[in-house]
Structures are given as structure tokens and as C-alpha cells.
């Protein structure tokens, strides 16, 4: 009896263990399916988020600006007057043309536009006011049109003219001399181009270099004026202009330009040493030339700080060659630039100063 009971109990225990194992296996299967479903959903959500974060592709505008002409020539015009011209255009594209801004190359050119947006096929006009310069000769200015036209985002317009003075000076340019006061002292003629009689009421020159004896009450269609050159003032004003003021109704003033060569000229005029290191000697040659073919007599050559030293001099008829050595001194702290000046004293003439700039290597 006891043996039968034992067998029944053993069978019940085995069946119970099998049932528990089966339930655990099913539970694991359900759990794995849920995890897999969760992974799939997470992947899909991540892909959707990634796509949403991608920037949208920018489609180029199909607006197109087309001008009837990109240039306007006023031809001959008087000085110091405001002239107006118009540039007609059309949007020949498929999108709305948006003009952002207009830009002139100088204050004498002022562009204007009534509105900024133009539908496909719509036309518009840019009005430009051009203030002509006061002096004779050809002139040109530009206007830039900035828009959303992808092909021509910066369209260029040109305004041209020839300024013709009612009163004309002759010559318009002259060359003066530091050694010959008569050079450039030929008479200057101020003449009416339209037959109108006028008076020269005032004359001014840069630095008071040029002066004239004239009668401001003299009325004529032609004035011949003899210049008087002050070579002392000329040394400080090698380039300048003479301004003649008139009472002509169509021309208030005219100008004559002058230029003048230096008496002596050094080349190079400045010595530049780059990526220098202390004690690393650099060699250069400096050429001193007389622009007026004068004899050159050197009294002395020296540098302010002794860094630039002349090692050799070669003289020709109107030219000197100086061979120099530059020894960069030790760099002080973070200072990257050292300056010295080579001074050449010519007998009976002004001293020539040739700056020397030494730029040290970075980090040295």
C-alpha cells in the first residue's frame, strides 16, 4: 500500500514540474514578441524624427530680370548739373521678382525704384539721377541691382557722359620743375566755347604754389594768364591744381592740374624685412637717382639706431648705389616690429630719409 502511494506521488510531482516548465517557456515567448514589437516601433519613430529634422532643399528662384539696355550715354553734357535717365526692365521669369536694393558707385549717382516686387511678365523702371562732375572729360558711374534672380543676383547698369565745359583751359595739365622756375610757366589760356564773354574773378592754387597777376574786371571771351611759380612751396606740394573762378553763366570754375618730380629719389623708398631673426643679417641695395640729372655729392650716410649699415657705394654720373646690411637686434618681449631710418645727406640739398621696418618671426 505504501509503495502504491509513493508511485502516485512521484507521478504527480513529475507532471507538476512539466507544467511549470511549459508555462515559463510560453511566458518567455510572449515577452520576446513584445520586445521585438517595441524595437520595430522605436526604429520607425527614429526614422520619422530623422526625416523631420532634415533641412528642406532650397529651390532656386525662377525670377529673371531683363533690361532693355544696361547702359545709358548722356553724350556731351555741361558740368555740375543733374541729369536723369531711366532703365526699363521686365520680369521674364516664372516666379515673383524681388529687388532687394539699388546701389550707386558714388553719391553723385542716385537710383530710385517705385516698388520692389514684380510678378512674372510685369515691367518696371529704375530712375537714375546723375550729377555731372565740374571738370572736363569723359566720366562714367555704375548702379548695381540686387535681386532674387538666381542667374543675375547683381545686375550692373552703366551711366556714361562727356562733360564739356563752356569755358575751356589750355593746357589742362602742366609739369613743373624744382630746379627750373620757368618750367611749366607757359601762359594758360581760359577761353569761352560758346562765345559768351566772362571775367576771371578769382584764382587759387594748392599750397599757393602758382600765382597770377590778373584783372577781375576784365571781360572777354579769352583770357591769357602768365603763371608765377614758387619753387619753395612746390617742394611740399609736388601735385596740385589751379582753380579759376569765372562769372560765365554756364561755367563757374575750371581747373588746371600740375605735377612735379622729386629732385632726388631713392629706390626702394622703404626697406622691409620680414620673418626676421635676431642677428640674421640681411643685405639690400638702395639706388639714389637725380631726376634732373644733377651731380650728386654725398656728405654723410647713417642710420638713427645703427642697425642699417652701408658696406659699399658705387657712383655713376647721376646715380648712387648703396649696398647695406641690416642686422636685426634682439626682440624685446612681444614686440614684433623694429624700426630704423637710414638718412642720406646730399651736399646743398635736403636730406633723404629711408625708413627700415623689421618684422620678426611669429613666436620668436
C-alpha positions in Angstrom: 0.0 0.0 0.0 2.8 2.4 0.9 4.5 1.5 -2.4 1.5 2.4 -4.5 1.1 5.8 -2.7 4.7 6.6 -3.3 4.4 5.9 -7.1 1.3 8.1 -7.3 3.0 11.0 -5.6 6.1 10.6 -7.9 3.9 10.8 -11.0 2.0 13.9 -9.7 5.4 15.7 -8.9 6.7 15.0 -12.4 3.6 16.2 -14.1 3.7 19.4 -12.0 7.3 20.1 -12.9 6.5 19.7 -16.7 3.5 22.1 -16.4 5.7 24.8 -14.7 8.4 24.5 -17.4 5.8 24.8 -20.2 4.3 28.0 -18.7 7.8 29.6 -18.3 8.6 28.8 -22.0 5.3 30.4 -23.1 6.0 33.4 -20.9 9.4 33.9 -22.5 7.9 33.7 -26.0 5.3 36.4 -25.3 7.9 38.6 -23.7 10.3 38.3 -26.7 7.5 39.1 -29.1 6.6 42.3 -27.2 10.3 43.4 -27.1 10.6 42.8 -30.8 7.5 44.8 -31.4 8.8 47.6 -29.2 12.2 47.6 -31.2 10.3 47.9 -34.5 8.2 50.8 -33.3 11.3 52.6 -31.9 13.2 52.2 -35.2 10.2 53.6 -37.2 9.8 56.5 -34.8 13.6 57.3 -35.0 13.4 57.2 -38.8 10.4 59.6 -38.8 12.2 62.0 -36.5 15.4 61.9 -38.6 13.4 62.7 -41.7 11.6 65.6 -40.0 15.0 67.1 -38.9 16.4 67.1 -42.4 16.5 70.7 -43.9 14.2 71.3 -46.9 16.0 71.7 -50.2 16.1 75.3 -51.3 14.7 75.7 -54.8 16.4 78.4 -56.8 14.1 81.3 -57.8 12.9 81.3 -61.4 12.6 85.1 -61.4 14.5 86.7 -64.3 15.3 90.4 -64.7 15.9 91.6 -68.2 16.8 95.2 -69.1 16.0 96.9 -72.4 19.6 98.2 -72.1 22.2 98.0 -69.4 23.9 101.3 -70.4 22.9 104.9 -70.9 25.1 107.5 -72.6 24.2 111.1 -72.0 26.7 112.3 -74.6 28.0 115.8 -74.1 26.6 117.5 -71.0 27.5 120.6 -69.0 29.4 120.4 -65.7 27.8 120.4 -62.3 24.2 119.7 -63.4 21.7 116.9 -62.5 20.7 114.7 -65.4 18.1 112.0 -65.3 17.8 108.7 -67.2 15.6 105.6 -66.9 16.3 101.9 -67.2 13.3 99.8 -68.3 13.2 96.1 -67.2 10.8 93.2 -67.2 10.5 90.0 -65.1 10.7 87.4 -67.8 10.8 84.5 -65.3 8.2 82.3 -63.7 8.5 83.5 -60.0 7.9 86.9 -58.4 11.0 89.1 -58.9 12.1 90.7 -55.6 14.5 93.6 -55.9 16.3 93.8 -52.6 18.2 97.1 -53.1 19.9 99.5 -55.5 23.5 100.7 -55.1 25.3 103.5 -56.9 29.1 103.7 -57.1 29.2 107.3 -55.8 27.0 109.9 -54.1 26.6 111.7 -57.5 24.5 108.8 -58.8 21.2 108.3 -57.0 18.9 105.4 -58.2 15.2 105.1 -57.4 12.6 102.4 -57.7 8.8 102.7 -57.1 8.3 99.2 -55.7 10.3 96.0 -55.1 8.1 93.1 -56.1 7.2 92.3 -59.8 5.0 89.4 -61.0 6.0 87.3 -63.9 5.7 89.3 -67.1 5.5 92.6 -65.2 7.7 95.6 -66.2 9.3 98.3 -64.1 11.6 101.3 -64.3 14.7 102.3 -62.4 15.2 106.1 -62.4 18.8 107.4 -62.0 19.8 111.0 -61.2 23.4 111.7 -62.3 25.1 114.8 -61.0 27.9 115.6 -63.5 31.3 116.5 -62.3 32.7 120.0 -62.5 35.6 119.3 -64.8 36.1 118.5 -68.4 36.3 115.0 -69.9 34.7 111.6 -70.1 33.1 110.2 -67.0 31.2 107.0 -66.0 29.3 105.6 -63.0 27.6 102.4 -62.2 24.4 101.2 -60.5 24.1 97.7 -59.1 20.6 96.0 -58.8 20.4 93.2 -56.2 17.5 90.8 -56.6 16.4 87.1 -56.2 17.3 86.4 -59.9 19.4 83.3 -59.4 21.2 83.8 -62.7 22.0 87.5 -62.2 21.7 88.3 -58.5 23.8 91.5 -59.0 22.9 93.2 -62.3 25.1 96.1 -63.4 24.0 99.3 -65.1 26.4 101.9 -66.6 25.9 105.7 -67.0 28.4 107.5 -69.3 28.8 111.1 -70.3 31.4 113.6 -71.7 31.5 116.7 -69.6 32.1 119.7 -71.9 32.9 123.0 -70.3 31.5 126.2 -71.6 34.9 127.6 -70.6 38.0 125.6 -71.5 41.5 125.9 -70.0 44.6 125.2 -72.2 46.7 123.3 -71.2 44.6 121.2 -68.8 47.8 119.7 -67.3 51.2 121.0 -66.8 54.6 119.8 -65.4 56.6 122.0 -63.0 60.2 121.8 -62.0 62.1 122.2 -58.7 65.3 123.4 -60.4 63.9 125.5 -63.2 61.2 128.0 -62.2 60.4 128.7 -65.8 59.4 125.1 -66.5 55.6 125.0 -66.6 55.4 128.7 -66.6 54.0 129.0 -70.1 50.8 131.1 -70.4 47.5 129.4 -69.6 44.5 130.3 -71.8 41.0 130.4 -70.4 38.6 130.6 -73.4 34.8 130.5 -73.9 33.5 127.7 -76.1 30.1 129.3 -76.7 31.2 132.8 -77.4 29.9 134.1 -74.1 32.1 136.9 -72.6 33.1 136.5 -69.0 35.6 137.6 -66.3 38.1 135.5 -64.3 37.1 136.6 -60.8 39.4 134.6 -58.6 42.4 132.2 -58.9 43.6 129.7 -56.2 46.3 127.1 -56.3 47.2 124.2 -53.9 49.7 125.4 -51.3 49.9 128.8 -53.1 52.5 127.3 -55.4 51.2 129.1 -58.5 50.0 132.7 -58.6 48.9 135.2 -61.3 48.6 138.9 -62.0 45.1 139.4 -63.4 42.2 141.9 -63.6 39.0 140.5 -62.2 37.0 143.2 -64.0 38.4 142.3 -67.4 35.5 140.8 -69.5 36.4 138.8 -72.6 35.8 135.5 -74.4 39.5 134.7 -74.0 42.0 135.3 -71.1 45.7 134.6 -71.3 47.4 134.4 -67.9 51.1 134.1 -67.0 51.8 131.8 -64.0 54.4 132.6 -61.4 55.9 129.5 -59.8 57.1 129.5 -56.1 59.6 126.6 -56.1 59.9 126.8 -52.3 56.2 126.0 -51.8 56.4 123.5 -54.6 58.7 121.2 -52.6 55.9 120.4 -50.3 53.2 120.2 -53.0 54.5 118.1 -55.9 51.0 117.5 -57.1 48.2 120.0 -57.1 45.8 122.2 -59.1 44.9 125.7 -60.1 41.3 126.7 -59.8 40.0 129.6 -62.0 36.6 131.0 -60.9 34.6 132.8 -63.6 31.3 134.6 -63.9 30.3 132.7 -67.0 26.6 131.8 -66.6 27.2 128.1 -67.6 30.7 127.5 -66.0 31.6 128.8 -62.6 35.1 127.3 -62.4 37.8 125.4 -64.4 40.9 123.6 -63.2 44.4 123.0 -64.4 46.4 120.1 -62.8 50.1 120.1 -62.2 52.7 117.5 -61.3 56.4 117.7 -60.4 59.2 115.2 -60.0 61.2 115.0 -56.7 64.7 116.4 -57.0 66.3 113.1 -55.8 64.6 109.8 -55.4 65.5 106.6 -53.6 64.5 103.1 -54.7 63.2 101.4 -52.7 61.8 104.2 -50.7 61.2 101.9 -47.7 63.2 98.8 -46.6 61.0 95.9 -45.4 62.5 92.9 -43.7 60.0 90.0 -43.0 60.3 86.9 -40.9 63.5 88.4 -39.3 65.5 86.7 -36.6 68.0 88.4 -34.2 71.5 88.5 -35.7 70.3 87.1 -39.1 72.0 89.7 -41.4 70.0 90.8 -44.4 71.6 92.5 -47.5 69.9 95.1 -49.7 70.8 97.7 -52.4 69.4 101.2 -52.5 69.6 103.4 -55.6 69.7 107.2 -55.3 68.8 109.0 -58.6 68.8 112.6 -59.6 65.6 113.3 -61.6 67.1 116.5 -63.1 70.5 115.0 -64.0 72.3 117.0 -61.3 75.6 115.8 -59.8 75.2 114.0 -56.5 77.7 114.8 -53.7 77.1 112.7 -50.6 78.0 114.3 -47.3 77.0 111.5 -45.0 75.0 108.3 -44.7 74.0 106.9 -41.3 71.0 105.2 -39.6 69.4 106.5 -36.4 69.9 103.3 -34.5 72.9 101.8 -36.3 71.0 98.8 -37.5 71.3 99.7 -41.2 75.0 99.9 -42.2 76.4 100.9 -45.6 79.0 98.4 -46.8 79.7 99.8 -50.3 79.0 102.8 -52.5 79.0 102.9 -56.3 78.6 106.2 -58.1 77.7 106.8 -61.8 77.0 110.2 -63.5 73.7 110.9 -61.8 73.2 107.9 -59.6 74.4 106.3 -56.4 74.2 102.7 -55.4 74.4 101.9 -51.7 74.9 98.3 -50.6 73.6 97.9 -47.0 73.5 95.3 -44.3 70.6 95.1 -41.8 71.3 93.2 -38.6 68.0 92.7 -36.6 68.6 93.3 -32.9 67.3 91.0 -30.2 63.5 91.1 -29.9 62.2 92.8 -26.8 59.2 90.9 -25.2 56.3 90.5 -27.6 57.3 93.5 -29.8 57.1 92.2 -33.4 58.3 95.3 -35.3 61.6 97.2 -35.0 62.1 100.5 -36.9 65.2 102.3 -38.0 65.8 105.1 -40.6 68.7 105.5 -43.0 69.5 109.1 -43.6 71.4 110.3 -46.8 72.6 113.8 -46.7 73.3 115.3 -50.1 75.5 118.4 -50.2 73.5 121.6 -50.5 70.2 119.6 -50.7 67.5 118.3 -48.5 68.2 115.1 -46.5 66.6 111.8 -47.8 65.1 109.6 -45.1 64.6 105.9 -45.9 62.6 104.0 -43.2 63.5 100.4 -42.4 60.8 98.1 -40.9 61.9 94.8 -39.4 59.1 92.2 -38.8 60.2 89.4 -36.5 59.1 85.8 -37.0 55.9 84.9 -35.0 56.8 83.1 -31.8 60.4 84.1 -31.9 
